[in-house]
Amino acid sequence: MSASRRPAPVPHHTSRRAFLADVGMGFTGVALGAMLAKDGVARAESTNGWSPSTGQPHHRPKAKSVIWIFLVGGMSQMESFDPKPELNKWAGKTFEESPYKSTLESPYLKKNLRELVEGLHKVHPKLYELQVGYKKYGQSGLEIADWWSHTAQHADDLAIVRSMWTTDNNHGAQLQFHTGRHVLEGQYPTIGSWVHYGLGTLNENLPQFVVMGTPIADCCGGIGAHGANYLGPEHAGVQLAVDPKNPLPFTSPGPDVYREEQADSFALLGRLNRLSAVEYPDDQALTARIKSYELAYHMQTAVPDVVDFGQETQATQERYGLNNGTTKVFGEQCLAARRMVEKGVRFVQIFHGSNGGAGAWDAHGGLKAGHSSLCGQIDQPIAGLIADLKQRGMLDETLIVIGTEFGRTPGAQGSDGRDHHPYGFSVVLAGGGIKGGIAHGATDEIGFHAVEDRHYVTDIHATVLHQLGLDPRRLEIPGRKRLDLDFGKPIEAILA
């Protein structure tokens, strides 16, 4: 397009309403009052001194950012971070024939269970042997399965919480892991959105809550697993596809549009949206849309730089497995995550294994083939991420969380699978002021029940928020009742 074809700048004629809005009078006074009231600023008396988040931590933080890796479908705790040799000893025997008959008499079996379909997932009576070996790693001697041999090299940086539990025995637990609420209760703000709400931005040119990989399917919570619900859509995760050759094409103005044209278009859209905001101050979608236009404009230069892996040394690329077809996709996401937190992104959420249904980690059959393949895709990249952050002096300020919605049954489902298991499973943390080389909590001898230092999923949330300097109880929103379970408690035993 020639210079002569460029459109003339948008004239800045000012209407009376716009003028009043610009100078902070008239309609803006009404709108501002409504906005402040909505945000809690103007209703201190009616909310016992509550005030909205200021973007500042409540106490001195240990971490600046979080990389949250979620394995969709339910990873087996026994074949990863909580090996149970008793399963090999009693494989093929029923609970009745083993020393663990009392396991099925535990009050935990029904106490915390809330079934979406009653009786759908029953106890499988025959114990199933481990499908992979395991070793002790590091000076700490943590026992980790061989499928995780790369990550295990960093055992002394890991805190394994082996006593997690949840209440949903179906894949709505994927949503529950991110919100703390059972799927039957609907959607609520996720841990990433609370971080975004509580701390705001460190880089105006990048989203502060980024989502990579394929999110969970609609069956299991969909976009709710990175949504913000009543916090407002501006606090929801922004999905980014990592493609170094064509990063985020939706932010490009296109080959036939000059930057000046686009700048004028955004200026006009911003002006129109703000005029609408004067009329509709309580419209959260409009507020989010205004912010999204502004962010999209800034992202056009910032995001391509983040996924320009050519800036990295060959050794770094190989560390993440970018030279291997098996590890390349997840390796790029982990490398992009490191580059994002390096540039100030607060919360990076990476999904792995989403397949349009329950998730690839859902090992009802073929557990050995499935888990070995999936671990092969992510083990080296995760190890590379830990090593890279450590080498750059960033591990202390970056908290890594590796989670999944629940574990798998000690009993066999069919001939070679394990069913859903909400009673006991593992989550792994590293960096961000977390102690390394420790296993906290425990399941019983066959990995059925969390029996020592039990932790509901929101204890992970509370730990993350605490390390970022946030008190979850000070993030409560007036008019939005939260249960005590929603807040969780920081897992003090794993904090350095």
C-alpha positions in Angstrom: 0.0 0.0 0.0 1.4 3.4 -0.9 1.6 6.3 1.5 -1.2 8.1 -0.5 -3.6 5.3 0.3 -3.1 5.5 4.1 -6.3 6.7 5.7 -6.3 10.1 7.3 -5.9 10.2 11.1 -9.1 9.9 13.1 -10.3 13.4 13.9 -10.4 14.1 17.6 -13.8 15.9 17.8 -14.9 15.9 21.4 -18.5 15.5 22.4 -19.9 17.0 25.5 -20.2 13.6 27.1 -16.7 12.6 26.1 -15.4 16.0 27.4 -17.1 15.4 30.7 -15.7 11.9 30.8 -12.2 13.1 30.0 -12.1 15.8 32.7 -13.6 13.6 35.4 -17.0 15.2 35.7 -20.7 14.5 35.0 -21.2 11.0 33.7 -17.7 10.0 34.7 -18.4 10.9 38.3 -21.4 8.6 38.2 -19.4 5.9 36.4 -16.4 6.2 38.6 -18.6 6.0 41.7 -20.1 2.8 40.4 -16.7 1.4 39.4 -15.2 2.2 42.8 -18.3 0.8 44.6 -18.0 -2.4 42.5 -14.3 -2.7 43.3 -15.0 -2.1 47.0 -13.2 1.2 47.3 -16.3 3.1 48.1 -17.9 0.6 50.5 -15.4 0.2 53.3 -18.1 0.7 55.9 -20.3 -2.0 54.5 -17.5 -4.6 54.0 -15.7 -4.2 57.3 -12.7 -2.4 55.9 -12.3 -4.6 52.8 -10.4 -3.0 49.9 -9.6 -4.4 46.5 -6.2 -5.8 45.6 -3.5 -3.1 45.2 -1.1 -5.4 43.2 1.3 -5.5 46.1 2.1 -8.6 48.1 0.7 -9.0 51.6 4.0 -10.1 53.0 7.6 -10.5 51.7 7.4 -13.0 48.8 9.8 -15.8 48.2 8.8 -16.3 44.5 8.0 -13.9 41.6 6.5 -16.4 39.1 4.9 -19.8 38.8 5.2 -22.4 36.1 2.2 -24.7 36.6 2.4 -28.0 34.7 -0.8 -30.1 34.6 -0.9 -33.7 33.4 -4.4 -34.3 32.0 -6.1 -37.6 32.8 -4.6 -38.7 36.1 -1.0 -39.8 36.4 -0.3 -42.9 38.5 1.4 -42.0 41.8 2.9 -45.5 42.1 4.6 -45.4 38.8 6.0 -41.9 39.3 6.8 -40.3 42.6 5.5 -42.7 45.2 6.7 -46.2 44.3 5.1 -49.1 46.3 7.1 -52.3 46.3 4.3 -54.1 48.3 2.3 -54.1 45.0 4.9 -56.4 43.5 4.9 -58.6 46.5 1.1 -59.1 46.5 0.4 -58.7 42.8 -2.6 -60.8 41.6 -3.9 -61.2 45.2 -7.1 -59.6 46.3 -7.3 -57.2 49.2 -8.9 -60.0 51.2 -5.9 -62.3 50.4 -3.3 -59.6 51.3 -2.4 -58.0 54.6 -4.3 -54.9 53.4 -7.9 -55.9 53.8 -8.4 -53.1 56.3 -7.7 -50.6 53.5 -11.3 -51.0 52.3 -12.6 -50.4 55.8 -11.0 -46.9 56.1 -13.4 -44.0 56.7 -11.7 -42.1 54.0 -13.2 -44.5 51.4 -16.5 -42.6 51.5 -16.0 -39.7 53.8 -14.6 -37.3 51.3 -16.0 -38.8 48.1 -18.6 -36.9 46.1 -19.5 -38.9 43.0 -20.9 -37.4 39.8 -22.2 -40.8 38.8 -22.7 -43.0 41.8 -21.0 -46.4 41.6 -19.3 -45.6 38.3 -15.8 -46.2 39.7 -15.7 -49.1 42.0 -12.8 -50.6 44.0 -10.8 -53.0 41.8 -10.0 -56.0 44.1 -6.8 -57.5 42.6 -3.6 -55.7 43.3 -1.6 -54.7 40.3 2.2 -54.8 40.2 4.3 -51.8 39.4 4.8 -51.3 35.7 8.2 -49.7 36.0 11.2 -49.9 38.3 12.4 -47.1 40.6 15.6 -46.0 42.3 16.8 -43.7 45.0 18.2 -40.4 43.7 20.4 -37.6 45.0 21.8 -37.1 48.5 18.2 -37.1 49.7 17.6 -40.6 48.4 14.1 -39.8 47.1 12.6 -42.8 45.4 11.4 -42.0 41.9 10.2 -44.2 39.0 12.6 -44.9 36.1 10.2 -43.1 33.6 11.2 -39.9 35.4 15.0 -40.5 35.3 15.8 -37.0 33.9 13.8 -35.1 36.4 15.1 -37.4 39.1 18.6 -36.1 38.6 17.3 -33.0 40.3 15.8 -34.9 43.3 17.6 -32.7 45.8 15.6 -29.7 44.3 12.2 -31.4 44.5 9.6 -31.5 47.2 7.2 -34.4 46.6 3.9 -34.1 48.4 2.7 -37.7 48.5 -0.5 -37.2 50.5 -2.8 -35.3 48.2 -6.6 -36.1 48.1 -9.6 -34.7 46.3 -13.3 -35.4 46.3 -14.2 -36.1 42.7 -13.5 -39.5 41.3 -14.3 -38.5 37.7 -12.5 -36.0 35.5 -14.3 -33.0 36.8 -11.4 -33.3 39.2 -9.4 -31.5 36.5 -11.5 -28.4 37.2 -11.4 -29.0 40.9 -7.6 -29.1 41.0 -7.6 -25.5 39.6 -10.5 -24.0 41.5 -10.8 -26.1 44.6 -14.5 -26.7 44.1 -16.3 -29.8 42.9 -17.6 -29.6 39.4 -21.2 -30.0 40.7 -20.8 -26.6 42.3 -20.0 -24.8 39.0 -17.0 -22.8 38.0 -14.9 -20.6 40.3 -11.8 -18.5 39.9 -8.7 -20.6 39.3 -5.4 -20.3 41.1 -3.8 -18.5 38.1 -6.6 -15.9 38.1 -6.2 -15.3 41.8 -2.5 -14.7 41.3 -3.3 -12.3 38.4 -5.9 -10.5 40.5 -3.6 -10.3 43.6 -0.4 -9.2 42.0 -1.1 -7.6 38.6 1.6 -7.1 36.0 5.3 -7.0 35.9 5.4 -6.4 32.1 2.7 -4.4 30.4 3.6 -6.0 27.0 2.8 -9.6 28.0 -0.1 -11.3 29.6 0.4 -12.1 33.3 -1.5 -15.4 33.1 -0.4 -17.4 30.1 -1.8 -20.8 29.1 0.1 -23.2 26.8 -0.7 -26.6 25.5 -4.2 -27.8 24.8 -6.5 -27.0 27.7 -8.8 -29.6 29.2 -11.9 -30.6 27.3 -15.4 -29.3 27.9 -16.3 -32.6 29.6 -14.0 -31.8 32.4 -14.3 -28.1 32.9 -13.1 -26.6 29.6 -11.8 -23.1 29.7 -12.9 -22.9 33.4 -9.6 -24.5 34.3 -7.9 -21.3 33.4 -10.8 -18.9 33.9 -11.5 -16.2 36.4 -15.2 -16.4 36.9 -16.5 -13.7 39.2 -13.1 -12.0 39.3 -13.8 -10.8 35.8 -12.5 -12.0 32.4 -9.5 -9.7 32.5 -8.0 -12.0 35.1 -8.4 -15.2 33.0 -5.5 -17.0 31.3 -4.5 -16.0 27.8 -3.9 -18.9 25.5 -0.7 -18.8 23.5 0.4 -21.2 20.9 4.2 -21.7 20.7 5.2 -21.6 17.1 8.5 -19.9 16.4 7.8 -19.6 12.7 4.4 -18.0 13.0 3.8 -16.9 16.6 0.3 -15.8 17.5 -1.0 -14.9 14.0 -4.2 -13.4 15.6 -2.2 -10.5 16.9 -0.7 -9.6 13.5 -2.2 -6.6 11.7 -1.8 -8.5 8.4 0.5 -7.9 5.4 -1.6 -5.1 3.9 -1.9 -3.0 7.1 0.6 -0.4 8.2 1.4 -0.1 11.8 0.2 3.5 11.8 -3.2 2.4 10.4 -3.5 -0.2 13.1 -2.5 2.3 15.8 -5.3 4.6 14.6 -7.8 1.8 14.6 -6.9 0.8 18.1 -7.1 4.4 19.2 -10.6 4.6 17.7 -11.7 1.3 19.3 -10.3 2.4 22.6 -12.1 5.7 22.5 -15.4 4.0 21.5 -15.0 1.4 24.2 -14.3 4.0 26.9 -17.4 6.0 25.9 -19.3 2.7 26.3 -17.6 2.2 29.7 -19.0 5.5 30.9 -22.5 4.2 30.1 -21.9 0.7 31.3 -19.4 0.9 34.2 -20.3 -2.5 35.6 -19.7 -4.4 32.3 -16.8 -6.7 33.1 -16.7 -8.1 29.6 -16.3 -4.5 28.2 -13.5 -3.8 30.7 -11.7 -7.0 29.7 -12.2 -6.2 26.0 -10.6 -2.8 26.4 -7.6 -4.3 28.2 -7.4 -7.1 25.6 -7.1 -4.7 22.7 -4.4 -2.7 24.4 -2.5 -5.9 25.4 -2.9 -7.4 21.9 -1.3 -4.3 20.4 1.7 -4.6 22.7 2.0 -8.3 22.3 2.7 -8.0 18.5 6.4 -7.3 19.2 6.8 -8.8 22.7 5.5 -12.3 22.0 7.5 -13.1 18.9 10.6 -12.2 20.9 9.6 -14.6 23.6 9.3 -17.6 21.2 12.4 -16.7 19.2 14.4 -19.7 20.3 17.1 -18.8 17.9 18.3 -16.4 20.5 19.1 -19.5 22.7 22.4 -21.4 22.5 22.3 -24.9 20.8 23.2 -26.4 24.2 20.1 -24.8 25.8 17.8 -26.0 23.0 19.2 -29.5 23.4 18.7 -29.3 27.1 15.0 -28.9 26.6 14.9 -31.6 23.9 14.1 -29.3 21.0 16.3 -31.5 18.8 14.2 -34.6 19.4 10.8 -35.1 17.8 9.4 -36.8 21.0 10.3 -33.9 23.3 10.2 -31.0 20.9 6.6 -29.8 21.5 6.7 -29.8 25.3 10.3 -28.7 25.3 9.3 -25.6 23.4 6.6 -24.8 25.8 8.9 -25.2 28.8 11.5 -23.0 27.2 8.9 -20.4 26.3 7.8 -20.6 30.0 11.3 -19.8 31.2 11.6 -16.9 28.7 8.2 -15.6 29.9 8.9 -15.6 33.6 12.3 -14.1 32.8 10.4 -11.2 31.2 8.0 -10.8 34.2 5.0 -13.1 33.4 3.5 -14.1 36.8 1.8 -17.4 36.0 2.4 -19.8 33.2 0.1 -22.8 33.0 1.1 -25.7 30.7 -1.4 -28.5 29.9 0.0 -31.8 28.8 -2.0 -34.8 27.5 -5.3 -33.1 26.7 -7.0 -35.2 23.9 -10.5 -33.8 23.5 -11.7 -36.2 26.2 -10.6 -37.3 29.6 -6.9 -36.9 28.8 -4.0 -39.1 27.6 -2.9 -39.8 31.2 -6.2 -41.6 31.9 -4.7 -45.2 32.1 -7.7 -47.5 32.2 -5.7 -49.9 30.0 -2.3 -50.0 28.5 -0.8 -48.2 31.4 2.8 -49.3 30.7 2.8 -48.3 27.1 0.8 -45.1 27.7 2.7 -43.7 30.7 6.1 -44.6 29.3 5.3 -42.7 26.1 3.9 -39.7 27.9 6.8 -39.5 30.4 9.1 -39.7 27.4 7.6 -36.5 26.1 7.9 -34.4 29.2 10.6 -35.8 31.5 13.6 -34.3 29.7 12.0 -30.9 29.1 11.0 -30.6 32.8 14.5 -31.6 33.9 15.9 -29.0 31.3 13.6 -26.3 32.8 14.8 -26.9 36.3 18.5 -27.0 35.3 18.1 -23.9 33.1 16.4 -21.9 35.8 19.0 -23.0 38.3 21.9 -22.1 36.0 20.4 -18.6 35.4 19.9 -18.0 39.1 16.1 -18.0 38.6 15.0 -21.2 40.4 14.8 -19.5 43.8 12.3 -17.0 42.4 10.4 -19.3 40.1 8.0 -21.9 41.6 7.4 -25.0 39.5 4.3 -27.2 40.2 3.7 -30.6 38.5 0.2 -31.8 39.2 -2.6 -34.0 38.0 -6.3 -34.4 39.0 -6.0 -37.6 40.9 -3.9 -40.8 41.0 -4.6 -44.4 39.9 -5.9 -47.4 41.8 -3.5 -50.0 43.3 -5.9 -52.6 42.0 -5.9 -53.6 38.3 -8.6 -52.5 35.9 -8.9 -55.1 33.2 -5.6 -56.8 32.5 -3.2 -53.8 32.2 -4.8 -50.6 33.6 -5.6 -48.6 36.7 -8.9 -46.7 37.4 -9.4 -43.2 38.8 -8.2 -42.7 42.4 -9.0 -39.5 44.4 -7.9 -41.0 47.8 -4.2 -40.5 47.5 -1.8 -39.1 44.9 1.3 -36.9 44.4 2.2 -33.4 43.5 5.8 -32.2 42.9 7.1 -28.7 43.6 10.5 -27.1 43.0 12.1 -23.7 43.4 10.4 -20.6 44.6 11.5 -21.0 48.2 10.5 -24.6 48.5 12.7 -27.1 50.4 14.4 -29.6 48.1 15.1 -33.3 48.5 12.1 -34.0 50.7 9.0 -36.3 50.5 6.2 -34.8 52.6 3.2 -36.8 53.7 2.6 -40.5 52.8 0.1 -42.9 51.4 -0.3 -46.4 52.9 1.9 -49.3 51.9 0.0 -49.9 48.6 -0.7 -46.3 47.7 -4.4 -46.3 48.4 -5.1 -43.7 51.1 -3.3 -40.5 52.0 -2.6 -41.3 55.7 0.1 -38.9 56.9 -0.1 -35.1 56.6 -3.1 -35.2 54.3 -3.6 -32.3 52.0 -6.6 -31.3 49.9 -5.8 -29.6 46.6 -6.3 -26.0 47.9 -3.3 -26.5 50.2 -1.2 -26.4 47.0 -3.0 -23.2 46.0 -2.3 -21.7 49.5 1.3 -22.7 49.2 1.7 -21.1 45.8 0.0 -17.9 47.0 2.0 -17.7 50.2 5.3 -18.0 48.3 4.2 -15.2 46.0 3.5 -13.0 49.1 -0.3 -13.4 49.1 -2.6 -14.3 51.9 -5.6 -16.1 50.3 -7.9 -14.9 53.0 -7.3 -11.3 52.1 -8.3 -12.0 48.5 -11.9 -12.7 49.3 -14.4 -10.6 47.3 -17.5 -9.1 49.1 -20.6 -10.9 48.1 -18.8 -14.0 47.0 -18.8 -16.4 49.9 -15.8 -18.8 50.1 -15.7 -21.9 52.1 -12.9 -22.5 54.6 -11.7 -25.4 52.3 -11.4 -22.9 49.4 -8.6 -21.1 51.1 -6.4 -24.0 52.0 -3.4 -23.8 54.2 0.3 -23.4 53.1 2.2 -26.6 53.5 4.7 -25.3 56.0 6.8 -28.4 56.1 8.0 -27.9 52.5 8.8 -24.2 52.9 12.5 -23.3 53.1 
